[in-house]
Amino acid sequence: EGPPAALPRAPAAMDQLTPDCVLAMRNGTQETGQVVQLIDVRKFEQGIGERFRVVVSDGKFYQMAMISTQAHELARQCAVNSIVRLDTWTLNQIQGRCILVVLNMTILQRDFPSKIGAPVSVDAAGDGGMPA
């Protein structure tokens, strides 16, 4: 009869994320629409109301991010390991740190089962400063 037919290969989890986009965003790319994973999602109260701090990952690098007020409703729907598309964002210097501010995003998969890859801080890839 011969060997059994190979099963079709499921797409690798890394294939769902935009390759090297976290480093590109840190280095000043103007592109938008990056697909990233939220490897941490935290809600906290800050004077005027709730804020959301997340960590975005492309599977290779991760970067701290804040969710803008206009995207809070979307942030409430996210969980750790959600996969999202960053529709609009900006890079700001906040308290001496380079922080990604997500202005709008689209949730692609809310309940992804695990962290993709073994990302390290994007700070490890360079000086951690903002682009000139």
Buried (B, 14 or more C-beta within 10 A) or exposed (E): EEEEEEEEEEEEBEEBBBBBBBBBBBBEBEEEEBBBBBBBBEEEEEEEEEBBBBBBBBBBBBBBBBBBBEBBEBBEEBEBBBBBBBBBBEBEEEEEEBBBBBBBBEBBEEEBEEBBBEBEEBBEBEEEEBEE
